[in-house]
């Protein structure tokens, strides 16, 4: 089944480049484009795409504002941020505003496919290139809030191992291959982790992992 994408970026050359990458991916198609965040709601309502590829910096309505408006109107919508920005605070704001993933614009076709597949599987995706940045930001917030670890996560050793990999931006397939497990086994562990922690977004998992000292900047 084809996964339909809405591409939102105010640079026509960027849109052309992303569209070209998508054309080389099986089972994906760009069904609409917009050059400003103000167009996102109308385009989404009209086209009903499976995933929105959204830039953060646009001339009029920013991608962050558009993201917040879209998630308010359509809470189940899936948004993959495609941005040149690596500012940790901006990344965290995007994740906390409901983005399901964050990818840098210099991404390869292979990584774009991994990110899209993750969202398609109701997973989240964080580019490995910015995983360290997000962890650093979470650690800074943790130190500012002076929140001591509480160690009440009740996770198994295997689940802690998988949590570390999730926080570092690894996809389910990459985790399965790296640990020698089946994809279904990793998915089951991921589901149990989220249920036990009652955390269902990547930003929350990062904050939790740093607060609990499950992961550090040296990982």
N, C-alpha and C positions, 0 to 999 in steps of 0.2 A: 504494500500500500504506500502511495506517495505521501510524504510529509511536506505540507505546504508552509512556506516561509514568507513573512513580511519583512522587507529590508528597509530600515530607516536610518538614513545618513545624509547630511547636507552636502557631501562631496560626490559629484557624479562619477568621478574616476574611481573612488573607493567602492561605490555601489557596483560599478562595472566589474571591478576586480573580484569582489565577493560573489557577484552573480556568476562569473566565470568559474570560480572555485566550486560553487554549488552545482553547476552544470556537469562537472566531472564526477559528482557523487551520485551513486545509484539511489533511487527512491527519495530524492529531494528535489523540490522545485520552488523557485521564487515566483509567487503569484501576484505580488504587489510591491510597490516601492513608495517611499515618502521621503521628502527632504527637510521635514521639520517635525518636531515633537507634537505640534498642535494638530497634525494630521493623523496621529496614531489611533486615537479613539474611533474616528470615523472609518478609517481603513480597516481596523480590526472588526468593527461592527459589520461592515459590508462584506469583507472577504473571509472572516472567521479562520485565520491561519492557525496552524498547529503550534508554530513557534515564531516569536518576533525577534529579529536580530536588530538590536538598538544601539546606536551611538549615544554617547553622553553629552558631547559638545556640539550644539547646534545654535544657529543664529538667534532664533526667537524663543520658542519653548524648548528648554533643555531636555535631554534624554532622561535625566533624573526626575524632572517634573512629570514628563510623559509617563514614565514608569509608575510613579505613584498614582497618577490619574487612572491608568489602565488597570492596575491591581485593585483599585477601589471599585471600579465599574465591573471588572471581570477578574475576580479573585483567583480563578483557576487558570488564567492565562499563563503561558510559559514564555519567559523572556531571557534571551541570551545577550548579555552586554558585549558589544564588539567595539573596543575603544583603544586609543593610543595612550590613555592615562594610566600611570602606575602609582598615583598618589594613594597612600594607604587609607586615608580618611574617606576619600571619594569611593574607593572600592568597597569599604565597609558600609557606607551609606547606601550604595547600590544593592548590596546583598541584603541589608536590613530592610530595604524598601520592597523587597520581593523578587529580585532577580534570581533566576535559577542557576545562572552561570556567568562567568566573566572571562572573556577571551581577549587577548591583545590583537591589534590589527595586523601585526606582522606574522600572524599565525600561518601554519601550513595547511594544505588541504586535508592532510591526515589528522591533524589536531582538531580542525573544524568538524570533521566527520565524527570524531570521538565525542566532542562536546554536544553536537546535535543528537547523537545516539543516546547520550546520557539523559538529556532532557526528554527525549522520546520515550525512554524507559522510566520516566518519572524520577530520575536521579538528578543530582546537581553536579556541576562541573566548574572547577577552578583551575585556570591555567597554571601548570607547574612553575611557569616563569614568575608568577606573582604570589605563589603560595607563601614564600618566605616573608613577603611584604605584609600579607594579611596576618600572619602569625605575629610579626613584629608589632603591628598596630594593636592586635588583641592583647599582647603582652603589656604594651604601654598603657592601655585602658585598665588592665588588671592592676597594674602597679598604682595608677592614679586612684582607683577605687579602693585600694588596699583591702582586697578580698582574699582572705586566707583560704587554702584548699580545704575542702570538707570531706573528701574521700568517701563519699557515700554512693558512688556510681553503681556498685554491684555488678560490674562487668567482668566477664571471664578474661583470661590471659589472651585468648584468641580474639575476642571482641576488642580488647584494648589495642591489639596489633592492627586490626582492621580499621579501627577508629583513627589511629595515627596516619594510616595511608589515605583515608578519606579526607582528613584535614589537609593533607599535603597535596590534594587535588587529583589523586589517582582515580581512574574510572573503575567500575566494577570488573571489567574484563582484565585490566592491568593488575588489579589486586588478585584476581583469581589465578592469573598466569604466574604472578610473582610468588604466591604462597602455595601453588600446586593444588588449588581447590577448584571446584566447579563454580560456574557463575551463579547457579541456583543456591549453592551453599553460602557464597558471599552475600547474595541478596537477602538470604534468611538472617544472617548475622547482622547485616545493616538494619534490617527491619527491627530486630530485637534491640539493637543499640538505641535506636531512636525511641522505641516504646519505653525502654527502661529509663532513659534520660528525659523523655518527654520534650525532646528537642528535634525539630523537623526542618531545620535550615542550616546551611553550611556556616553562616556567620555565627550562629548559636553554638554549633559544634566546635568551632575554632575557639571561641571564648571559653567554653567549658573545658576543652582540652588544655588550654594555657593555664586557666585558673587551678585546675586539678593537677597541674604539672605533669600531665600525660605526654605533652610535647613541649619542646623548648626550641630556641633559635638555633641550637646546635644540631638538631635532628635533621 
